[in-house]
Amino acid sequence: MRHLDDDPAGPFTCSGNSCHGCGDPEFGLSDRIRQNVLTEINSIYLRLLESAVRGFVVQSQTKNRSIKLNPMAELSKNYIAGAWVSGASEIENRNPSDISELVGMFAQASSSQLDDALDAAAHAQIVWTAYGLERKQAVLMSIGTEMMARAEELGTLLSREEGKPLAEGKGEVYRAGQFFTYYAAEVLRQLGENADSVRPGVEVDVRREPVGVVAIISPWNFPTATASWKIAPALCYGNAVIWKPANATPASAVALTEIISRQDIPAGLFNLVMGPGRDVGQRLVESPRIDAISFTGSVPVGKSIASAAIRNLTKVQMEMGSKNALAIVDDADLDLAVSLALGGSFGGTGQKCTASSRLIVHKGIHDAFVEKLVAGTKAIKVGHALAEGTQMGPVVSAEQLSENLFYVDVAAREGAELACGGACLTMETDGYYMAPGVFLGTRNDMRINREEMFAPLTSVIKVDSYEEALAAVNDTNFGLTSGIVTKSLARATHFRRNARTGVVTVNLPTAGTDYHVPFGGRGDSSYGPREQGRAAAEFYTTVKTAYIAAGTPE
């Protein structure tokens, strides 16, 4: 996951003299693998949407460097206490596929505006709690259905500012809508428990109540989906929300807020407070008026938030870093293993907390796997996020591209072989393009296999046995997802029971989870209650136990 304070570092593009690709895109690629590459790279969400981009023409296919403005270039404001308000300053947001395109200008909240949001949220939460169940359900259902109906429009906006291919952007928005419709149904499923006391004539009532005002701090890599799987349960269980999105993707935050702002909710129940993490974010998490903090981002920032929260005994839920491994044993279906590795490693430009950044491969299948993996990686079409046929878009920012190239240098110094990619690319538009890269001959103790890179880079680790593969999977400070590719039920079962990760997949990518079941990890990957599904109630509610002595009827 990325940092709380993740503003772009400034213009960083590559000249033709310094960039190179990774070879012939069609080298040695079978028809089956080519199709699997397309399927896995796009997204698991695509089953919910059409798989092709119809008739979209990228506006700039030339070297024209003039700034191209659009309606979003007008200042987009914060939403505080039921009103759209300007901020203390402004930032610009540019398309990582074409940095000459200004996506928009976005207000940055002041400290006093954050205080206004905190005041309004506390009052609105009391009103929201008193709403009837069906009234609340209607609000969440309306948000979700509108998001799904506008998936193409909002997905296009998301892809413009974040850089993922249009098909993935649309899929993310559609999935985000499903979080709201799921939790709309959960509004009506909030059942308590009754029991007899050990004392005669006394009954016990146990129920969950809202925790209060929730601070939501979301990342840029899934700007709509991650925020939605936090906002939806927060509202479902009766809480008020103050949302600080990542500054790298403010347009998607404003678009979602605009939908929520038109709903039947009290003013102040939902607040959008955009601003840098070091200012607005820090003040938010340190506030004693926040009852709970749900954060997705980097480990250092997560630990800093936890330190601030403990001073006020604020409840925390944190999803942080990862170093996910896909184990490929000697009995694996080779073509399936390659397609899963490609999709898990390079989907979303590798900017996923569930990305397969370590490929642990049995020696018996290693050489054949590597040959097809490298060929498949070379075949991935990198391009403008909105261009038809693009399988991998640019990285999100100049800062991220610079960090990715830094890790390529680290790998070289440690003795890893860069089989392909790992360099920035010159395209028809200036953007933060990078060829997906594969490292060979790596060890699990190398930095590239210990630290989260959040890049279109993956490492192959060769092992001698299933036991060594499992040990390598578990040899990490993280513990979010892991997977195995095998035809053996015994190995699959043993792996599922012994992999020390919060999510385990068998013959599936490490990336891609469902919205109706818990999500989270172990170690440095997660802290606090799980997200998603009914498990979310543990974080967004507090338990009240009541004892009732009704007496004897007269």
VEXLO-151188 format. One line per 5 residues: number of its first residue (from 1); for each residue x, y, z of C-alpha. Coordinates in Angstrom, 1 decimal, always signed. Last residue first. Example, Ala and Ser with C-alpha at 12.3 -4.5 7.8 and 13.67 -1.06 7.14 Angstrom:
% residues 2
2	+13.7/-1.1/+7.1  +12.3/-4.5/+7.8 .
END
This chain:
% residues 554
554	-50.1/-8.2/+37.9  -47.2/-9.4/+35.7  -44.1/-10.3/+37.6  -40.9/-8.3/+37.1  -39.4/-7.1/+33.8 .
549	-35.8/-7.5/+35.0  -33.7/-6.5/+32.0  -30.0/-6.8/+31.5  -28.5/-5.0/+28.5  -25.2/-5.8/+26.7 .
544	-24.0/-3.2/+24.2  -21.4/-4.1/+21.6  -19.6/-1.4/+19.5  -19.9/-1.0/+15.8  -17.9/-0.2/+12.8 .
539	-15.0/-2.5/+13.6  -16.7/-5.7/+14.4  -19.4/-5.0/+11.9  -16.9/-5.3/+9.1  -16.9/-9.1/+9.6 .
534	-20.3/-9.2/+7.9  -18.5/-8.9/+4.6  -15.6/-6.4/+4.1  -12.7/-5.5/+6.4  -11.2/-7.4/+9.2 .
529	-10.6/-6.1/+12.7  -7.3/-4.5/+13.8  -3.9/-4.5/+12.2  -3.0/-5.7/+8.7  +0.0/-6.3/+6.4 .
524	+2.8/-6.0/+8.9  +2.0/-9.4/+10.4  -1.3/-10.9/+9.3  -3.8/-10.1/+6.6  -7.2/-8.7/+5.7 .
519	-10.5/-9.4/+3.8  -13.6/-10.9/+5.2  -16.4/-12.3/+2.9  -19.2/-10.5/+1.0  -17.0/-8.3/-1.2 .
514	-15.0/-11.0/-3.0  -11.3/-10.9/-3.6  -8.9/-10.6/-6.6  -5.1/-10.7/-6.5  -3.2/-13.8/-5.4 .
509	-4.3/-15.2/-8.7  -6.2/-18.5/-8.7  -5.1/-22.2/-8.7  -5.5/-22.3/-4.9  -5.8/-18.9/-3.1 .
504	-5.0/-18.0/+0.5  -6.1/-14.8/+2.2  -5.0/-13.7/+5.7  -1.6/-15.2/+5.3  +0.5/-17.7/+7.2 .
499	+0.3/-20.5/+4.7  -0.2/-23.7/+6.7  -3.9/-24.7/+6.3  -4.2/-23.6/+2.7  -0.9/-25.1/+1.8 .
494	-1.8/-28.5/+3.3  -5.1/-28.5/+1.5  -3.5/-27.6/-1.8  -0.7/-30.1/-1.3  -3.1/-32.9/-0.6 .
489	-5.5/-31.9/-3.4  -2.6/-32.1/-5.8  -3.1/-30.4/-9.2  -1.0/-27.4/-8.1  -0.7/-23.7/-8.3 .
484	-0.4/-22.1/-4.9  -1.4/-18.7/-3.5  -0.6/-16.1/-0.9  -2.3/-13.0/+0.4  -1.8/-10.5/+3.2 .
479	+1.0/-11.8/+5.5  +3.9/-9.5/+5.8  +7.2/-9.8/+7.7  +8.3/-12.5/+5.3  +9.4/-16.1/+5.3 .
474	+6.0/-17.7/+5.0  +6.1/-18.1/+1.3  +9.7/-19.2/+1.5  +8.8/-22.0/+3.9  +6.0/-23.1/+1.7 .
469	+8.3/-23.4/-1.3  +11.0/-25.2/+0.7  +8.4/-27.8/+1.7  +7.2/-28.1/-1.9  +10.7/-28.9/-2.9 .
464	+13.9/-27.6/-4.6  +13.2/-23.9/-4.8  +13.8/-21.2/-7.4  +12.7/-17.6/-6.6  +11.3/-15.6/-9.5 .
459	+10.8/-11.9/-8.9  +8.1/-9.5/-10.1  +8.0/-5.9/-11.2  +5.1/-3.8/-12.4  +5.5/-1.8/-9.2 .
454	+4.2/-1.5/-5.7  +7.7/-2.3/-4.4  +6.9/-3.8/-1.0  +10.1/-4.8/+0.7  +11.5/-8.3/+1.4 .
449	+11.8/-9.8/-2.0  +13.3/-6.8/-3.8  +15.5/-6.4/-0.7  +17.1/-9.8/-1.3  +16.6/-12.4/+1.5 .
444	+14.2/-14.5/-0.6  +16.9/-15.1/-3.2  +16.7/-14.1/-6.9  +18.0/-15.8/-10.0  +15.5/-14.1/-12.2 .
439	+13.9/-10.7/-12.1  +10.9/-10.0/-14.4  +9.9/-6.5/-15.5  +6.8/-4.8/-16.8  +7.8/-1.9/-19.1 .
434	+7.3/+1.5/-17.5  +5.2/+4.5/-18.6  +4.8/+7.6/-16.5  +3.5/+9.8/-19.2  +4.3/+11.9/-22.2 .
429	+2.1/+10.9/-25.1  +3.1/+8.9/-28.1  +5.1/+6.5/-25.9  +8.7/+6.4/-24.6  +9.1/+3.7/-22.0 .
424	+10.7/+3.5/-18.6  +12.7/+0.5/-17.7  +12.1/-2.7/-15.8  +11.5/-4.8/-18.8  +13.0/-8.2/-19.4 .
419	+15.2/-10.9/-17.8  +16.6/-8.6/-15.1  +19.1/-10.9/-13.4  +19.4/-10.4/-9.7  +22.9/-9.8/-8.3 .
414	+22.2/-7.5/-5.3  +23.4/-4.4/-7.2  +21.1/-5.3/-10.1  +18.1/-5.7/-7.7  +18.8/-2.3/-6.1 .
409	+18.9/-0.6/-9.5  +15.5/-2.1/-10.5  +14.3/-0.9/-7.0  +15.3/+2.7/-7.8  +13.5/+2.4/-11.1 .
404	+10.2/+1.7/-9.2  +10.8/+4.6/-6.8  +11.3/+7.0/-9.7  +8.1/+5.8/-11.3  +6.2/+6.2/-8.1 .
399	+7.4/+9.8/-7.6  +6.6/+10.6/-11.2  +3.1/+9.4/-10.6  +0.4/+6.7/-11.1  +2.3/+4.1/-13.0 .
394	+1.3/+3.9/-16.7  -1.3/+1.6/-18.1  -1.2/-2.2/-18.7  -3.4/-4.2/-21.0  -4.1/-1.5/-23.5 .
389	-6.2/-2.8/-26.4  -8.3/+0.3/-27.0  -6.6/+3.4/-25.6  -8.0/+4.9/-22.4  -5.2/+4.0/-20.1 .
384	-2.6/+5.0/-22.6  -0.2/+2.1/-23.3  +1.6/-1.0/-22.3  +0.7/-4.1/-24.3  +1.8/-7.2/-22.5 .
379	+3.7/-9.5/-24.9  +7.1/-9.1/-23.2  +5.6/-10.3/-20.0  +4.1/-13.4/-21.7  +7.5/-14.2/-23.3 .
374	+9.2/-13.8/-19.9  +6.6/-16.0/-18.2  +6.8/-18.6/-20.9  +10.5/-19.1/-20.6  +10.4/-18.8/-16.9 .
369	+7.8/-21.6/-16.5  +9.8/-24.0/-18.8  +12.9/-23.4/-16.8  +11.3/-23.6/-13.3  +9.1/-26.7/-13.7 .
364	+11.3/-29.3/-11.9  +13.1/-26.5/-9.9  +9.9/-25.6/-8.1  +8.9/-22.0/-8.5  +8.3/-19.3/-5.9 .
359	+7.0/-16.2/-7.7  +7.3/-13.2/-5.4  +5.6/-9.9/-6.4  +2.1/-11.4/-6.9  +0.0/-8.3/-6.4 .
354	-2.5/-8.3/-3.5  -1.6/-4.8/-2.2  -2.0/-3.7/-5.8  +0.1/-1.3/-7.9  +1.5/-4.0/-10.2 .
349	+0.4/-2.0/-13.2  -3.2/-2.7/-12.2  -2.7/-6.3/-13.3  +1.1/-6.9/-13.6  +2.0/-9.5/-11.0 .
344	-1.3/-11.3/-10.4  -2.3/-11.4/-14.1  +1.1/-12.5/-15.2  +1.5/-15.1/-12.5  -1.9/-16.5/-13.0 .
339	-1.4/-16.8/-16.8  +2.0/-18.5/-16.2  +0.6/-21.0/-13.7  -2.4/-21.8/-15.9  +0.0/-22.5/-18.9 .
334	+2.2/-24.8/-16.7  -0.6/-26.8/-15.0  +1.2/-27.4/-11.7  +2.8/-30.8/-10.8  +6.2/-29.3/-10.1 .
329	+5.0/-26.6/-7.7  +4.2/-23.0/-8.4  +4.0/-20.9/-5.2  +2.5/-17.4/-5.6  +3.9/-15.1/-3.0 .
324	+2.6/-11.8/-1.7  +4.9/-9.1/-0.3  +2.4/-6.9/+1.5  +1.9/-3.5/+3.1  -0.9/-1.9/+5.0 .
319	-4.5/-2.5/+5.9  -5.4/-0.8/+9.1  -8.4/-0.8/+11.4  -8.2/+1.5/+14.5  -10.3/+2.2/+17.5 .
314	-9.3/+5.5/+19.2  -7.8/+5.1/+22.7  -7.0/+8.9/+22.6  -3.3/+8.5/+22.9  -3.6/+5.1/+21.1 .
309	-4.7/+6.8/+18.0  -1.5/+8.8/+17.5  +0.7/+5.7/+17.8  -1.6/+3.7/+15.5  -1.5/+6.5/+12.9 .
304	+2.3/+6.4/+13.0  +2.3/+2.6/+12.6  +0.0/+2.9/+9.6  +2.2/+5.6/+8.1  +5.3/+3.4/+8.4 .
299	+3.4/+0.4/+7.1  +2.0/+2.1/+4.0  -1.6/+2.7/+3.1  -5.2/+1.8/+3.9  -6.7/+3.4/+7.0 .
294	-9.9/+3.0/+9.0  -9.9/+5.2/+12.0  -12.5/+5.1/+14.9  -14.1/+7.4/+17.4  -12.7/+10.7/+16.1 .
289	-13.4/+13.6/+18.5  -10.1/+13.0/+20.2  -8.4/+14.3/+17.0  -4.9/+12.9/+16.3  -6.0/+11.0/+13.3 .
284	-7.6/+14.1/+11.7  -4.7/+16.4/+12.5  -2.3/+14.0/+10.8  -4.4/+13.6/+7.8  -5.0/+17.3/+7.3 .
279	-1.4/+18.3/+7.6  +1.2/+15.6/+6.8  -1.5/+13.7/+4.9  -2.0/+16.5/+2.4  -5.5/+17.7/+1.8 .
274	-9.0/+16.7/+0.8  -11.8/+16.6/+3.4  -14.9/+15.0/+2.0  -17.6/+14.9/+4.7  -20.6/+12.5/+5.2 .
269	-23.1/+12.8/+8.0  -22.6/+16.6/+8.0  -25.9/+17.5/+6.6  -28.4/+14.7/+7.3  -28.8/+12.1/+4.6 .
264	-31.4/+11.6/+1.9  -28.9/+11.3/-0.9  -27.6/+14.0/-3.2  -24.3/+14.4/-1.3  -23.5/+10.7/-1.8 .
259	-23.4/+11.0/-5.6  -21.2/+14.1/-5.5  -19.0/+12.4/-2.9  -18.3/+9.6/-5.4  -17.3/+12.1/-8.1 .
254	-15.2/+14.2/-5.7  -13.2/+11.1/-4.6  -12.7/+10.0/-8.2  -11.3/+13.4/-9.0  -9.0/+13.4/-6.0 .
249	-6.6/+10.7/-7.1  -3.0/+11.6/-6.2  -4.2/+13.5/-3.1  -5.2/+10.2/-1.4  -8.7/+10.5/+0.1 .
244	-9.5/+12.0/+3.5  -13.1/+10.9/+4.3  -14.9/+12.1/+7.4  -17.8/+9.7/+8.0  -20.8/+9.5/+10.4 .
239	-21.8/+6.1/+11.7  -25.0/+4.1/+11.7  -24.0/+0.5/+10.8  -24.7/+0.9/+7.1  -23.0/+4.2/+6.9 .
234	-19.6/+2.8/+8.1  -20.3/-0.3/+6.1  -20.6/+1.7/+2.8  -17.7/+4.1/+3.6  -15.0/+1.5/+4.1 .
229	-15.7/-0.8/+1.1  -16.4/+2.3/-0.9  -13.0/+4.0/-0.2  -11.2/+0.8/-1.3  -13.3/+0.6/-4.5 .
224	-13.2/+4.2/-5.6  -9.5/+5.2/-5.2  -8.1/+1.7/-5.9  -4.4/+2.6/-6.2  -4.8/+6.0/-4.7 .
219	-5.2/+5.1/-1.0  -8.0/+5.7/+1.5  -8.1/+7.4/+4.9  -11.5/+7.0/+6.5  -12.2/+8.8/+9.8 .
214	-15.2/+7.4/+11.6  -17.6/+9.3/+13.9  -19.7/+7.1/+16.2  -19.1/+3.4/+17.0  -22.6/+2.6/+15.9 .
209	-24.5/+0.1/+18.1  -24.4/-3.7/+18.2  -26.8/-5.7/+20.3  -27.0/-8.1/+23.2  -30.2/-8.4/+25.3 .
204	-30.1/-10.4/+28.5  -33.1/-11.5/+30.5  -33.6/-11.5/+34.3  -36.2/-13.4/+36.2  -33.8/-15.8/+37.9 .
199	-30.2/-14.8/+37.7  -28.0/-16.8/+35.3  -29.4/-14.5/+32.7  -31.5/-15.8/+29.9  -30.3/-14.9/+26.4 .
194	-31.2/-12.7/+23.5  -29.0/-11.8/+20.6  -29.0/-8.9/+18.1  -29.9/-8.8/+14.5  -28.6/-6.4/+11.9 .
189	-29.8/-8.0/+8.7  -31.9/-5.0/+7.4  -28.9/-2.7/+7.1  -27.0/-5.6/+5.6  -29.0/-5.3/+2.4 .
184	-27.8/-1.8/+1.9  -24.4/-3.2/+2.7  -24.4/-5.4/-0.3  -25.8/-2.5/-2.5  -23.0/-0.2/-1.3 .
179	-20.3/-2.8/-1.9  -21.7/-3.6/-5.3  -21.3/+0.0/-6.3  -17.6/-0.3/-5.6  -17.5/-3.4/-7.9 .
174	-19.0/-1.4/-10.7  -16.5/+1.4/-10.1  -13.6/-1.0/-10.1  -14.8/-2.8/-13.3  -15.0/+0.5/-15.1 .
169	-11.4/+1.4/-14.2  -10.2/-2.1/-15.0  -11.7/-1.9/-18.5  -10.4/+1.6/-18.9  -6.8/+0.5/-18.3 .
164	-5.3/+1.7/-15.0  -3.7/+5.2/-15.1  -4.9/+6.8/-11.8  -6.3/+10.1/-13.1  -7.7/+9.2/-16.5 .
159	-8.5/+5.6/-15.5  -10.8/+6.9/-12.7  -12.5/+9.4/-15.0  -13.2/+6.6/-17.5  -14.4/+4.4/-14.7 .
154	-16.8/+7.2/-13.7  -18.4/+7.4/-17.1  -18.3/+3.6/-17.8  -19.6/+2.6/-14.4  -22.4/+5.1/-14.4 .
149	-25.2/+2.5/-13.9  -23.1/+0.7/-11.3  -22.4/+3.9/-9.4  -26.1/+4.9/-9.5  -27.1/+1.5/-8.2 .
144	-24.7/+1.7/-5.3  -25.6/+5.1/-4.1  -29.4/+4.5/-4.3  -29.0/+1.2/-2.5  -27.1/+2.9/+0.3 .
139	-29.7/+5.6/+0.7  -32.7/+3.2/+0.4  -31.2/+1.0/+3.2  -31.0/+3.9/+5.5  -34.7/+4.8/+5.0 .
134	-35.6/+1.1/+5.3  -33.9/+0.9/+8.7  -35.6/+4.0/+10.1  -33.4/+7.0/+10.8  -32.6/+7.7/+14.4 .
129	-28.9/+6.7/+14.0  -28.7/+9.3/+11.2  -29.8/+12.1/+13.5  -27.1/+11.2/+16.1  -24.5/+10.9/+13.4 .
124	-25.4/+14.3/+12.1  -24.4/+16.1/+15.3  -21.0/+14.5/+15.6  -20.3/+14.8/+11.8  -21.1/+18.5/+11.9 .
119	-18.5/+19.3/+14.6  -15.8/+17.1/+13.0  -16.4/+18.7/+9.6  -16.2/+22.2/+11.0  -12.9/+21.2/+12.8 .
114	-11.6/+20.0/+9.4  -12.6/+23.3/+7.9  -10.6/+25.1/+10.7  -7.5/+23.1/+9.8  -7.7/+24.0/+6.2 .
109	-8.9/+21.8/+3.3  -7.1/+21.6/+0.0  -9.2/+22.4/-3.0  -8.8/+20.5/-6.3  -7.9/+21.5/-9.8 .
104	-8.7/+19.2/-12.6  -7.7/+16.4/-15.0  -5.1/+18.6/-16.7  -3.8/+16.8/-19.8  -0.2/+17.5/-20.7 .
99	+0.8/+14.7/-18.3  -0.6/+12.1/-20.7  -1.0/+8.6/-19.4  -0.4/+9.9/-15.8  -3.4/+12.3/-16.3 .
94	-2.8/+15.4/-14.2  -4.2/+16.7/-10.9  -3.7/+20.2/-9.8  -3.5/+21.3/-6.2  -5.3/+24.2/-4.4 .
89	-5.0/+26.2/-1.2  -6.9/+27.1/+2.0  -10.0/+25.4/+0.7  -13.2/+26.0/-1.3  -16.5/+24.7/+0.1 .
84	-19.2/+22.4/-1.1  -21.9/+22.2/+1.6  -23.5/+19.5/+3.7  -21.3/+20.0/+6.7  -18.1/+19.7/+4.6 .
79	-17.8/+18.7/+1.0  -14.4/+19.8/-0.4  -14.2/+21.6/-3.7  -13.4/+20.9/-7.3  -12.0/+24.0/-9.0 .
74	-12.8/+24.1/-12.7  -10.4/+22.0/-14.7  -13.0/+19.2/-14.5  -14.8/+20.7/-17.5  -11.8/+20.0/-19.7 .
69	-8.3/+21.5/-20.2  -5.6/+20.3/-22.6  -2.2/+21.8/-21.8  -0.1/+22.0/-25.0  +2.6/+19.4/-25.5 .
64	+1.5/+18.1/-28.9  +3.5/+14.9/-29.5  +0.5/+13.2/-31.0  -2.2/+10.6/-30.1  -4.2/+12.9/-28.0 .
59	-8.0/+12.5/-27.6  -7.8/+8.7/-27.2  -10.7/+7.3/-29.2  -13.2/+5.1/-27.4  -15.3/+3.0/-29.8 .
54	-16.0/+0.1/-27.6  -13.6/-1.1/-24.9  -13.9/-4.9/-24.7  -14.6/-7.3/-21.9  -18.2/-6.2/-21.2 .
49	-18.8/-5.9/-17.5  -19.3/-8.2/-14.5  -16.8/-10.8/-15.6  -14.4/-7.9/-15.9  -14.0/-7.8/-12.1 .
44	-11.3/-10.4/-12.2  -9.2/-7.7/-13.9  -7.4/-6.8/-17.2  -4.2/-8.6/-16.8  -5.8/-12.0/-16.2 .
39	-7.9/-12.1/-19.3  -5.5/-10.6/-21.7  -2.6/-12.7/-20.5  -4.9/-15.8/-20.6  -5.6/-15.1/-24.3 .
34	-1.9/-14.8/-25.1  -1.2/-18.0/-23.1  -3.7/-20.0/-25.0  -2.5/-18.7/-28.4  +1.1/-19.6/-27.5 .
29	+3.7/-17.0/-27.0  +7.2/-17.7/-28.2  +8.1/-14.1/-29.0  +5.1/-12.0/-29.8  +6.1/-8.8/-28.0 .
24	+9.6/-8.8/-29.4  +12.0/-7.3/-26.9  +12.0/-5.7/-23.5  +11.5/-2.0/-24.2  +14.1/+0.8/-24.0 .
19	+14.4/+4.2/-22.5  +17.2/+6.6/-21.9  +17.7/+8.1/-25.4  +14.0/+8.3/-26.1  +13.5/+10.7/-23.1 .
14	+11.8/+9.6/-20.0  +9.2/+11.5/-18.0  +9.2/+13.0/-14.6  +7.2/+16.1/-13.8  +6.7/+16.7/-10.1 .
9	+6.8/+14.7/-6.8  +3.2/+13.7/-7.0  +1.5/+14.0/-3.6  +1.5/+10.8/-1.6  +1.2/+11.8/+2.0 .
4	-0.7/+8.7/+3.4  +1.8/+6.5/+1.7  +1.1/+3.6/-0.6  +0.0/+0.0/+0.0 .
END
